[in-house]
Amino acid sequence: MEYLEALAAQDWPLVEASLSAQIRRRGPFGDDFVGTEAYLAFLRRTIPGLPGYRLDVDRVTESGPNRCFVELRETITVEGAPMVTHECLVFDLDGARRIAEVAIYIRQDPAPAASPR
């Protein structure tokens, strides 16, 4: 999905071109946004501040012409170690195949066990 490649590369013009003007983002923590401007502002201030940010797509499943599910992993560095978050994003597309809505569901890997002293 072009949007996710653009997001991983932080190619903001391409991210914006992938979105419907009235995009609705339903975040995993109730952090919802409506409209391209608000959503892009959120992405632009969040992603560049994530150390070691990486996005890997595992699977894309289409469910009809205007809906798809994307299973992915986002990785950031926390206290010198990678922290992986597994996600499922549900995309609803408009008639021009731009993203009209995205809902995000996450699961984090457990923190590594502390080594015995």
DSSP file (Angstrom, degrees, kcal/mol; ACC not computed):
  #  RESIDUE AA STRUCTURE BP1 BP2  ACC     N-H-->O    O-->H-N    N-H-->O    O-->H-N    TCO  KAPPA ALPHA  PHI   PSI    X-CA   Y-CA   Z-CA
    1    1 A M    >>        0   0    0      0, 0.0     4,-1.6     0, 0.0     3,-0.6   0.000 360.0 360.0 360.0 123.5    0.0    0.0    0.0
    2    2 A E  H 3>  +     0   0    0      1,-0.2     4,-2.5     2,-0.2     5,-0.2   0.834 360.0  60.4 -56.4 -38.3    1.5    3.3   -1.2
    3    3 A Y  H 3> S+     0   0    0      1,-0.2     4,-2.6     2,-0.2    -1,-0.2   0.918 105.4  47.1 -56.7 -46.4    0.4    5.2    1.9
    4    4 A L  H <> S+     0   0    0     -3,-0.6     4,-2.5     2,-0.2    -1,-0.2   0.872 111.0  51.0 -69.1 -36.6    2.4    2.9    4.2
    5    5 A E  H  X S+     0   0    0     -4,-1.6     4,-1.8     2,-0.2    -1,-0.2   0.917 112.8  46.9 -63.0 -42.8    5.5    3.1    2.1
    6    6 A A  H  X>S+     0   0    0     -4,-2.5     5,-2.8     2,-0.2     4,-0.6   0.894 111.6  51.0 -65.6 -40.1    5.2    6.9    2.2
    7    7 A L  H ><5S+     0   0    0     -4,-2.6     3,-0.9     3,-0.2    -2,-0.2   0.928 109.6  49.4 -62.7 -46.1    4.6    6.9    5.9
    8    8 A A  H 3<5S+     0   0    0     -4,-2.5    -1,-0.2     1,-0.3    -2,-0.2   0.865 115.9  43.4 -61.3 -36.5    7.7    4.7    6.5
    9    9 A A  H 3<5S-     0   0    0     -4,-1.8    -1,-0.3    -5,-0.2    -2,-0.2   0.499 108.9-126.2 -85.3  -4.8    9.8    7.1    4.4
   10   10 A Q  T <<5 +     0   0    0     -3,-0.9     2,-1.3    -4,-0.6    -3,-0.2   0.892  50.9 161.2  55.0  42.7    8.1   10.2    6.0
   11   11 A D     >< -     0   0    0     -5,-2.8     4,-2.3     1,-0.2     3,-0.5  -0.720  15.5-176.9 -91.0  83.2    7.2   11.4    2.5
   12   12 A W  H  > S+     0   0    0     -2,-1.3     4,-2.8     1,-0.2     5,-0.2   0.823  74.7  54.5 -62.1 -38.4    4.5   13.8    3.7
   13   13 A P  H  > S+     0   0    0      0, 0.0     4,-2.0     0, 0.0    -1,-0.2   0.912 112.7  44.7 -61.2 -39.1    3.3   15.0    0.2
   14   14 A L  H  > S+     0   0    0     -3,-0.5     4,-1.0     2,-0.2    -2,-0.2   0.881 111.9  52.3 -71.8 -37.3    2.7   11.4   -0.8
   15   15 A V  H >< S+     0   0    0     -4,-2.3     3,-1.0     1,-0.2     4,-0.4   0.959 111.0  48.1 -58.3 -49.7    1.0   10.6    2.5
   16   16 A E  H >< S+     0   0    0     -4,-2.8     3,-1.4     1,-0.3    -2,-0.2   0.884 106.9  55.5 -59.7 -40.2   -1.3   13.6    2.0
   17   17 A A  H 3< S+     0   0    0     -4,-2.0    -1,-0.3     1,-0.3    -2,-0.2   0.723 103.6  57.2 -65.7 -20.5   -2.1   12.5   -1.6
   18   18 A S  T << S+     0   0    0     -3,-1.0    81,-3.1    -4,-1.0     2,-0.3   0.564  96.0  83.5 -84.4  -9.6   -3.2    9.1   -0.2
   19   19 A L  E <  S-a   99   0A   0     -3,-1.4    81,-0.2    -4,-0.4     2,-0.1  -0.746  76.4-124.9-105.1 141.9   -5.8   10.6    2.1
   20   20 A S  E >   -     0   0A   0     79,-2.8     3,-1.7    -2,-0.3    15,-0.1  -0.487  33.2-114.8 -68.8 149.9   -9.3   11.8    1.6
   21   21 A A  E 3  S+     0   0A   0      1,-0.3    15,-1.6    -2,-0.1    16,-0.2   0.807 117.9  45.2 -58.9 -28.9   -9.9   15.4    2.6
   22   22 A Q  E 3  S+     0   0A   0     13,-0.2    -1,-0.3    14,-0.1    78,-0.0  -0.085  83.4 166.3-107.2  33.6  -12.2   14.2    5.4
   23   23 A I  E <   -     0   0A   0     -3,-1.7    12,-3.0    11,-0.1     2,-0.5  -0.143  23.2-153.0 -48.3 138.7  -10.0   11.3    6.6
   24   24 A R  E     -aB 101  34A   0     76,-1.7    78,-2.6    10,-0.2     2,-0.5  -0.986   7.4-165.7-117.0 122.1  -11.1    9.9   10.0
   25   25 A R  E     -aB 102  33A   0      8,-3.1     8,-1.9    -2,-0.5     2,-0.7  -0.942   4.1-164.1-109.4 124.6   -8.4    8.3   12.1
   26   26 A R  E     -a  103   0A   0     76,-3.2    78,-2.4    -2,-0.5     6,-0.2  -0.899  18.6-156.0-109.3 102.7   -9.5    6.1   15.0
   27   27 A G    >   -     0   0    0     -2,-0.7     3,-1.3    76,-0.2     5,-0.1  -0.315  24.4-116.1 -82.0 161.8   -6.5    5.7   17.2
   28   28 A P  T 3  S+     0   0    0      0, 0.0    -1,-0.1     0, 0.0    78,-0.1   0.651 114.4  43.5 -71.3 -15.2   -5.8    2.9   19.6
   29   29 A F  T 3  S-     0   0    0      2,-0.1     3,-0.1     0, 0.0    -2,-0.0   0.047 128.3 -88.8-117.1  24.5   -5.9    5.2   22.6
   30   30 A G  S <  S+     0   0    0     -3,-1.3     2,-1.6     1,-0.2    -4,-0.0   0.615  83.8 142.7  76.6  11.9   -8.9    7.3   21.7
   31   31 A D        +     0   0    0     -5,-0.0     2,-0.2     2,-0.0    -1,-0.2  -0.620  27.7 170.0 -88.4  81.4   -6.6    9.6   19.8
   32   32 A D        -     0   0    0     -2,-1.6     2,-0.3    -6,-0.2    -6,-0.2  -0.635  15.8-170.8 -97.1 149.9   -8.9   10.3   16.9
   33   33 A F  E     -B   25   0A   0     -8,-1.9    -8,-3.1    -2,-0.2     2,-0.4  -0.988   8.4-159.2-139.0 147.7   -8.5   12.9   14.2
   34   34 A V  E     +B   24   0A   0     -2,-0.3     4,-0.3   -10,-0.2   -10,-0.2  -0.998  58.7  27.0-128.2 130.8  -10.8   14.2   11.4
   35   35 A G  S  > S-     0   0    0    -12,-3.0     4,-2.1    -2,-0.4   -13,-0.2   0.174  82.5 -95.5  97.6 145.2   -9.5   15.9    8.3
   36   36 A T  H  > S+     0   0    0    -15,-1.6     4,-3.1     1,-0.2     5,-0.3   0.900 118.7  54.2 -60.1 -44.9   -6.3   15.8    6.5
   37   37 A E  H  > S+     0   0    0    -16,-0.2     4,-2.2     1,-0.2    -1,-0.2   0.928 111.7  43.0 -60.1 -47.7   -4.7   18.8    8.2
   38   38 A A  H  > S+     0   0    0     -4,-0.3     4,-1.9     2,-0.2    -1,-0.2   0.908 116.9  46.9 -65.9 -42.1   -5.2   17.5   11.7
   39   39 A Y  H  X S+     0   0    0     -4,-2.1     4,-2.4     2,-0.2    -2,-0.2   0.930 113.0  48.0 -67.7 -45.6   -4.1   14.0   10.9
   40   40 A L  H  X S+     0   0    0     -4,-3.1     4,-3.0     1,-0.2     5,-0.2   0.898 109.3  53.8 -62.5 -39.8   -1.0   15.1    9.0
   41   41 A A  H  X S+     0   0    0     -4,-2.2     4,-1.7    -5,-0.3    -1,-0.2   0.916 109.3  49.3 -60.0 -42.2    0.0   17.4   11.8
   42   42 A F  H  X S+     0   0    0     -4,-1.9     4,-1.6     2,-0.2    -2,-0.2   0.943 113.8  44.9 -60.6 -49.2   -0.3   14.5   14.2
   43   43 A L  H  X S+     0   0    0     -4,-2.4     4,-2.1     1,-0.2    -2,-0.2   0.917 111.8  52.6 -62.4 -44.3    1.9   12.3   12.0
   44   44 A R  H  < S+     0   0    0     -4,-3.0    -1,-0.2     1,-0.2    -2,-0.2   0.815 115.1  40.4 -65.2 -31.3    4.5   15.0   11.3
   45   45 A R  H  < S+     0   0    0     -4,-1.7    -1,-0.2    -5,-0.2    -2,-0.2   0.721 121.7  41.9 -89.2 -19.9    5.0   15.7   15.0
   46   46 A T  H >< S+     0   0    0     -4,-1.6     3,-0.9    -5,-0.2     4,-0.3   0.943 108.9  48.0 -91.0 -56.4    4.9   12.1   16.1
   47   47 A I  G >< S+     0   0    0     -4,-2.1     3,-1.9     1,-0.3     6,-0.2   0.886 107.0  53.4 -62.8 -45.4    6.9    9.9   13.7
   48   48 A P  G 3  S+     0   0    0      0, 0.0    -1,-0.3     0, 0.0    -2,-0.1   0.786 106.7  56.5 -61.9 -22.5   10.1   12.0   13.4
   49   49 A G  G <  S+     0   0    0     -3,-0.9    -2,-0.2    -4,-0.2    -3,-0.1   0.438  82.6  97.9 -86.6   0.5   10.4   11.9   17.2
   50   50 A L  S X  S-     0   0    0     -3,-1.9     3,-1.4    -4,-0.3     2,-0.1  -0.803  76.9-130.5 -92.7 110.6   10.3    8.1   17.4
   51   51 A P  T 3  S+     0   0    0      0, 0.0    26,-3.2     0, 0.0    -2,-0.1  -0.362  85.7   1.8 -65.3 133.6   13.9    6.9   17.7
   52   52 A G  T 3  S-     0   0    0     24,-0.2    23,-0.1     1,-0.2    26,-0.1   0.762  88.7-171.0  66.5  26.0   14.8    4.1   15.3
   53   53 A Y    <   +     0   0    0     -3,-1.4     2,-0.3    -6,-0.2    23,-0.2  -0.229  11.2 168.2 -57.8 133.3   11.4    4.2   13.8
   54   54 A R  E     -C   75   0A   0     21,-1.8    21,-2.7     2,-0.0     2,-0.4  -0.991  19.6-161.1-145.8 141.3   10.7    1.3   11.4
   55   55 A L  E     -C   74   0A   0     -2,-0.3     2,-0.5    19,-0.2    19,-0.2  -0.990   9.6-177.4-126.3 123.3    7.5    0.1    9.7
   56   56 A D  E     -C   73   0A   0     17,-2.9    17,-2.7    -2,-0.4     2,-0.5  -0.983  17.2-144.6-124.3 124.4    7.2   -3.4    8.3
   57   57 A V  E     +C   72   0A   0     -2,-0.5    15,-0.3    15,-0.2     3,-0.1  -0.752  18.4 176.9 -88.2 127.4    4.1   -4.7    6.5
   58   58 A D  E     -     0   0A   0     13,-2.8     2,-0.3    -2,-0.5    14,-0.2   0.821  63.7  -4.4 -96.3 -40.2    3.4   -8.4    7.1
   59   59 A R  E     -C   71   0A   0     12,-1.8    12,-2.8     2,-0.0     2,-0.4  -0.984  48.6-157.8-159.1 142.0    0.1   -8.9    5.2
   60   60 A V  E     -C   70   0A   0     -2,-0.3     2,-0.5    10,-0.2    10,-0.2  -0.995  14.6-173.3-121.3 126.6   -2.5   -7.0    3.3
   61   61 A T  E     -C   69   0A   0      8,-3.0     8,-3.0    -2,-0.4     2,-0.3  -0.978  12.5-148.0-123.5 120.0   -6.0   -8.5    3.0
   62   62 A E  E     -C   68   0A   0     -2,-0.5     2,-0.3     6,-0.2     6,-0.3  -0.680   9.7-170.7 -86.8 140.3   -8.6   -6.9    0.8
   63   63 A S        -     0   0    0      4,-3.1     3,-0.3     1,-0.4    -1,-0.0  -0.700  65.8 -38.9-128.7  77.2  -12.2   -7.2    1.8
   64   64 A G  S >  S-     0   0    0     -2,-0.3     3,-0.7     1,-0.2    -1,-0.4  -0.318  91.8 -58.1  89.4-180.0  -14.1   -5.9   -1.2
   65   65 A P  T 3  S+     0   0    0      0, 0.0    -1,-0.2     0, 0.0     3,-0.0   0.700 132.5  34.6 -73.4 -19.4  -13.2   -2.9   -3.4
   66   66 A N  T 3  S+     0   0    0     -3,-0.3    27,-2.7     1,-0.1     2,-0.4   0.182 107.4  63.9-125.8  18.9  -13.1   -0.3   -0.6
   67   67 A R  E <   + D   0  92A   0     -3,-0.7    -4,-3.1    25,-0.2     2,-0.3  -0.997  49.1 167.8-144.4 138.6  -11.8   -2.0    2.5
   68   68 A C  E     -CD  62  91A   0     23,-2.1    23,-3.0    -2,-0.4     2,-0.4  -0.992  23.2-141.5-146.4 156.5   -8.5   -3.7    3.4
   69   69 A F  E     -CD  61  90A   0     -8,-3.0    -8,-3.0    -2,-0.3     2,-0.5  -0.952  16.0-164.1-115.6 133.6   -6.8   -4.9    6.5
   70   70 A V  E     -CD  60  89A   0     19,-2.7    19,-2.7    -2,-0.4     2,-0.5  -0.977   5.6-159.8-124.5 122.2   -3.1   -4.5    7.0
   71   71 A E  E     +CD  59  88A   0    -12,-2.8   -13,-2.8    -2,-0.5   -12,-1.8  -0.876  31.6 153.0 -97.0 128.0   -1.0   -6.4    9.5
   72   72 A L  E     -CD  57  87A   0     15,-2.4    15,-3.0    -2,-0.5     2,-0.4  -0.909  38.3-128.5-147.8 171.5    2.2   -4.6   10.3
   73   73 A R  E     -CD  56  86A   0    -17,-2.7   -17,-2.9    -2,-0.3     2,-0.5  -0.996  12.8-163.1-127.3 133.1    4.9   -4.1   12.9
   74   74 A E  E     -CD  55  85A   0     11,-2.6    11,-3.0    -2,-0.4     2,-0.4  -0.963  12.3-166.2-111.7 135.0    6.2   -0.7   14.0
   75   75 A T  E     +CD  54  84A   0    -21,-2.7   -21,-1.8    -2,-0.5     2,-0.3  -0.967  11.7 169.9-123.4 135.7    9.6   -0.7   15.8
   76   76 A I  E     - D   0  83A   0      7,-2.0     7,-3.4    -2,-0.4     2,-0.6  -0.911  36.2-109.1-132.7 164.8   11.2    2.0   17.9
   77   77 A T  E     - D   0  82A   0    -26,-3.2     2,-0.5    -2,-0.3   -24,-0.1  -0.856  33.5-179.4 -98.7 125.6   14.2    2.1   20.1
   78   78 A V  E >  S- D   0  81A   0      3,-3.3     3,-1.9    -2,-0.6    -2,-0.0  -0.988  72.4 -16.7-127.1 121.6   13.5    2.4   23.9
   79   79 A E  T 3  S-     0   0    0     -2,-0.5    -1,-0.1     1,-0.3    -2,-0.0   0.881 129.4 -52.2  50.8  42.8   16.4    2.5   26.3
   80   80 A G  T 3  S+     0   0    0      1,-0.2    -1,-0.3    -3,-0.0    -3,-0.0   0.414 121.8  95.7  80.7  -1.0   18.7    1.1   23.7
   81   81 A A  E <  S-D   78   0A   0     -3,-1.9    -3,-3.3    -5,-0.0     2,-0.2  -0.914  79.0-104.9-123.2 148.9   16.5   -1.9   22.8
   82   82 A P  E     -D   77   0A   0      0, 0.0     2,-0.5     0, 0.0    -5,-0.2  -0.496  27.2-160.4 -71.4 137.4   14.0   -2.3   20.0
   83   83 A M  E     -D   76   0A   0     -7,-3.4    -7,-2.0    -2,-0.2     2,-0.5  -0.986  10.0-156.0-117.1 122.1   10.3   -2.3   21.1
   84   84 A V  E     -D   75   0A   0     -2,-0.5    25,-2.2    -9,-0.2     2,-0.5  -0.838   8.0-167.0-104.7 131.9    8.0   -3.9   18.5
   85   85 A T  E     -DE  74 108A   0    -11,-3.0   -11,-2.6    -2,-0.5     2,-0.4  -0.979  11.6-149.2-116.4 121.8    4.3   -3.1   18.3
   86   86 A H  E     -DE  73 107A   0     21,-3.3    21,-2.4    -2,-0.5     2,-0.3  -0.744  25.1-177.3 -88.8 136.1    2.1   -5.4   16.2
   87   87 A E  E     -DE  72 106A   0    -15,-3.0   -15,-2.4    -2,-0.4     2,-0.4  -0.944  28.2-156.6-136.2 153.7   -0.8   -3.7   14.6
   88   88 A C  E     -DE  71 105A   0     17,-2.6    17,-2.1    -2,-0.3     2,-0.5  -0.991  18.3-165.3-125.1 122.6   -3.8   -4.3   12.4
   89   89 A L  E     -DE  70 104A   0    -19,-2.7   -19,-2.7    -2,-0.4     2,-0.6  -0.909   7.1-153.9-108.6 134.9   -5.0   -1.3   10.5
   90   90 A V  E     -DE  69 103A   0     13,-2.5    13,-2.0    -2,-0.5     2,-0.5  -0.942  14.8-164.7-109.2 117.0   -8.5   -1.3    8.9
   91   91 A F  E     -DE  68 102A   0    -23,-3.0   -23,-2.1    -2,-0.6     2,-0.5  -0.878  10.9-167.3-107.2 131.1   -8.7    1.0    5.9
   92   92 A D  E     -DE  67 101A   0      9,-2.7     8,-2.8    -2,-0.5     9,-1.8  -0.975  18.4-153.4-110.3 131.3  -11.9    2.2    4.3
   93   93 A L  E     - E   0  99A   0    -27,-2.7     6,-0.2    -2,-0.5     2,-0.1  -0.741   5.9-132.1-107.8 151.1  -11.3    3.9    0.9
   94   94 A D    >   -     0   0    0      4,-2.8     3,-2.1    -2,-0.3    -1,-0.1  -0.265  45.4 -83.5 -87.4-176.3  -13.4    6.5   -1.0
   95   95 A G  T 3  S+     0   0    0      1,-0.3    -1,-0.1     2,-0.1    -2,-0.0   0.734 131.9  53.3 -62.5 -23.6  -14.4    6.3   -4.6
   96   96 A A  T 3  S-     0   0    0      2,-0.1    -1,-0.3     0, 0.0     3,-0.1   0.299 119.8-110.7 -92.9   8.9  -11.0    7.7   -5.7
   97   97 A R  S <  S+     0   0    0     -3,-2.1     2,-0.3     1,-0.3    -2,-0.1   0.731  74.0 137.6  66.6  25.3   -9.2    4.9   -3.6
   98   98 A R        -     0   0    0    -79,-0.1    -4,-2.8     1,-0.1     2,-0.5  -0.677  67.5 -91.0 -92.7 157.8   -8.0    7.5   -1.1
   99   99 A I  E     +aE  19  93A   0    -81,-3.1   -79,-2.8    -2,-0.3    -6,-0.2  -0.563  45.3 171.1 -74.7 117.1   -8.1    6.6    2.6
  100  100 A A  E    S+     0   0A   0     -8,-2.8   -76,-1.7    -2,-0.5     2,-0.3   0.749  70.2   7.1 -94.0 -30.9  -11.4    7.8    4.0
  101  101 A E  E     -aE  24  92A   0     -9,-1.8    -9,-2.7   -78,-0.2     2,-0.4  -0.989  57.8-171.4-152.6 143.1  -11.0    6.1    7.4
  102  102 A V  E     -aE  25  91A   0    -78,-2.6   -76,-3.2    -2,-0.3     2,-0.4  -0.993   4.6-167.6-136.0 130.6   -8.3    4.2    9.3
  103  103 A A  E     -aE  26  90A   0    -13,-2.0   -13,-2.5    -2,-0.4     2,-0.5  -0.959  12.8-151.5-116.2 136.4   -8.8    2.3   12.6
  104  104 A I  E     - E   0  89A   0    -78,-2.4     2,-0.4    -2,-0.4   -15,-0.2  -0.927  13.9-178.3-118.8 128.1   -5.7    1.1   14.4
  105  105 A Y  E     - E   0  88A   0    -17,-2.1   -17,-2.6    -2,-0.5     2,-0.3  -0.983  15.5-170.7-123.7 133.9   -5.5   -1.9   16.7
  106  106 A I  E     - E   0  87A   0     -2,-0.4     2,-0.3   -19,-0.2   -19,-0.2  -0.856  22.8-175.9-130.6 159.9   -2.3   -2.7   18.5
  107  107 A R  E     - E   0  86A   0    -21,-2.4   -21,-3.3    -2,-0.3     2,-0.3  -0.918  20.2-147.3-148.5 125.6   -0.4   -5.3   20.6
  108  108 A Q  E     - E   0  85A   0     -2,-0.3   -23,-0.2   -23,-0.2     3,-0.1  -0.705  21.5-114.1 -93.7 145.4    3.0   -4.8   22.1
  109  109 A D        -     0   0    0    -25,-2.2    -1,-0.1    -2,-0.3   -25,-0.0  -0.454  46.5 -95.7 -65.2 148.6    5.6   -7.5   22.6
  110  110 A P        -     0   0    0      0, 0.0   -26,-0.1     0, 0.0    -1,-0.1  -0.343  46.3 -96.7 -64.2 150.8    6.3   -8.1   26.3
  111  111 A A        -     0   0    0      1,-0.1     3,-0.1    -3,-0.1   -28,-0.1  -0.390  49.3 -94.3 -64.8 144.5    9.3   -6.2   27.6
  112  112 A P        -     0   0    0      0, 0.0    -1,-0.1     0, 0.0     2,-0.1  -0.343  46.5-104.7 -60.9 142.2   12.4   -8.4   27.7
  113  113 A A        -     0   0    0      1,-0.1     2,-0.1    -3,-0.1     0, 0.0  -0.407  37.2-107.1 -67.2 141.3   12.9  -10.1   31.1
  114  114 A A        -     0   0    0     -2,-0.1    -1,-0.1     1,-0.1     3,-0.1  -0.448  38.0-109.8 -67.3 140.6   15.6   -8.5   33.2
  115  115 A S        -     0   0    0     -2,-0.1    -1,-0.1     1,-0.1     2,-0.0  -0.499  37.0-105.0 -73.5 141.7   18.7  -10.7   33.4
  116  116 A P              0   0    0      0, 0.0    -1,-0.1     0, 0.0    -3,-0.0  -0.320 360.0 360.0 -65.1 147.3   19.3  -12.3   36.8
  117  117 A R              0   0    0     -3,-0.1    -2,-0.0    -2,-0.0    -3,-0.0   0.442 360.0 360.0 -96.1 360.0   22.0  -10.7   38.9
